[in-house]
């Protein structure tokens, strides 16, 4: 996620897609299990269905919130692991 300063490239770390918020939540195959879990309650997870969930159905919104928290938590954990590995590699080079 170049625009947030999280990554130096716009390439997804998990597939060949362009890494955007939309890609992570709605397209990346890595996060398919999280989407599938949400789709047990919300038929098809899209920006439109998520946007429609909040004001009308608190239960559906909780499903979306859970999906987002899982993806962000796993992504953050993986990013920290990559960062530590890069730092260790740089220290070995010194």
C-alpha contacts under 8 A as a table, 3 or more apart, distances in Angstrom:
res1	aa1	res2	aa2	distance
1	X	4	X	5.69
1	X	5	X	6.51
1	X	6	X	5.32
1	X	7	X	5.04
1	X	8	X	7.51
1	X	9	X	7.09
1	X	10	X	5.78
1	X	19	X	5.81
1	X	20	X	6.23
2	X	5	X	5.09
2	X	6	X	5.99
2	X	7	X	4.97
2	X	8	X	5.61
2	X	9	X	5.88
2	X	10	X	5.65
3	X	6	X	7.66
4	X	7	X	7.70
5	X	8	X	7.17
7	X	10	X	7.15
10	X	18	X	5.63
10	X	19	X	5.28
10	X	20	X	7.69
11	X	15	X	7.94
11	X	16	X	6.52
11	X	17	X	6.09
11	X	18	X	4.86
11	X	19	X	5.31
12	X	15	X	5.58
12	X	16	X	6.08
12	X	17	X	5.42
12	X	18	X	5.55
12	X	19	X	4.43
13	X	16	X	7.92
13	X	19	X	7.80
14	X	28	X	7.67
14	X	30	X	6.52
15	X	28	X	6.95
15	X	29	X	7.48
15	X	30	X	7.77
17	X	23	X	7.32
17	X	28	X	7.28
18	X	23	X	6.95
19	X	23	X	5.91
19	X	24	X	6.78
20	X	23	X	5.00
20	X	24	X	6.26
21	X	24	X	5.22
21	X	25	X	6.26
22	X	25	X	5.37
22	X	26	X	5.64
22	X	27	X	7.13
22	X	47	X	7.98
23	X	26	X	5.46
23	X	27	X	4.73
23	X	28	X	5.62
24	X	27	X	6.11
24	X	28	X	5.29
24	X	31	X	7.05
24	X	71	X	7.96
25	X	28	X	7.05
25	X	31	X	7.11
25	X	35	X	7.57
25	X	68	X	7.37
25	X	71	X	7.60
26	X	35	X	7.48
26	X	45	X	7.00
26	X	46	X	6.35
26	X	47	X	7.94
27	X	31	X	7.98
27	X	32	X	7.89
28	X	31	X	5.85
28	X	32	X	6.94
29	X	32	X	5.04
30	X	33	X	7.63
31	X	34	X	5.46
31	X	35	X	6.48
31	X	71	X	6.73
32	X	35	X	5.02
32	X	36	X	5.93
33	X	36	X	4.99
33	X	37	X	6.15
34	X	37	X	5.19
34	X	38	X	6.43
34	X	67	X	5.62
34	X	70	X	7.19
34	X	71	X	7.12
35	X	38	X	5.09
35	X	39	X	6.03
35	X	45	X	6.69
35	X	67	X	6.72
36	X	39	X	4.87
36	X	40	X	6.50
37	X	40	X	5.51
37	X	41	X	7.73
37	X	67	X	7.77
38	X	41	X	5.73
38	X	42	X	6.05
38	X	45	X	7.15
38	X	63	X	5.75
38	X	64	X	6.52
38	X	67	X	6.40
39	X	42	X	4.59
39	X	43	X	4.86
39	X	44	X	5.55
39	X	45	X	6.10
40	X	43	X	6.44
41	X	60	X	6.87
41	X	63	X	7.35
42	X	45	X	6.43
42	X	49	X	7.62
42	X	60	X	6.63
44	X	49	X	7.09
45	X	49	X	6.02
45	X	50	X	6.55
46	X	49	X	5.24
46	X	50	X	6.07
47	X	50	X	5.19
47	X	51	X	5.96
48	X	51	X	5.10
48	X	52	X	6.14
49	X	52	X	5.07
49	X	53	X	6.15
50	X	53	X	5.13
50	X	54	X	7.06
50	X	61	X	7.42
50	X	64	X	6.80
51	X	54	X	6.24
52	X	55	X	6.72
52	X	56	X	6.89
53	X	56	X	5.65
53	X	57	X	5.43
53	X	58	X	7.29
53	X	60	X	5.71
53	X	61	X	5.45
54	X	57	X	5.89
54	X	58	X	6.17
54	X	60	X	7.23
54	X	61	X	5.02
55	X	58	X	7.24
57	X	60	X	5.41
57	X	61	X	6.36
58	X	61	X	4.98
58	X	62	X	6.28
59	X	62	X	5.18
59	X	63	X	6.56
60	X	63	X	5.06
60	X	64	X	6.44
61	X	64	X	5.05
61	X	65	X	6.09
62	X	65	X	4.93
62	X	66	X	6.08
63	X	66	X	5.16
63	X	67	X	6.30
64	X	67	X	5.09
64	X	68	X	6.21
65	X	68	X	5.18
65	X	69	X	6.09
66	X	69	X	5.12
66	X	70	X	6.14
67	X	70	X	5.26
67	X	71	X	6.27
68	X	71	X	5.23
68	X	72	X	5.99
69	X	72	X	5.18
69	X	73	X	5.79
70	X	73	X	5.13
70	X	74	X	6.09
71	X	74	X	5.30
71	X	75	X	5.94
72	X	75	X	5.03
72	X	76	X	5.87
73	X	76	X	5.16
73	X	77	X	6.14
74	X	77	X	5.07
74	X	78	X	6.14
75	X	78	X	5.14
75	X	79	X	6.01
76	X	79	X	5.02
76	X	80	X	6.13
77	X	80	X	5.19
77	X	81	X	6.26
78	X	81	X	5.04
78	X	82	X	6.20
79	X	82	X	5.09
79	X	83	X	6.08
80	X	83	X	4.98
80	X	84	X	6.13
81	X	84	X	5.19
81	X	85	X	6.22
82	X	85	X	5.11
82	X	86	X	6.16
83	X	86	X	5.11
83	X	87	X	6.17
84	X	87	X	5.06
84	X	88	X	6.12
85	X	88	X	5.14
85	X	89	X	6.11
86	X	89	X	5.06
86	X	90	X	6.18
87	X	90	X	5.10
87	X	91	X	6.20
88	X	91	X	5.07
88	X	92	X	6.27
89	X	92	X	5.21
89	X	93	X	6.43
90	X	93	X	5.13
90	X	94	X	6.64
91	X	94	X	5.33
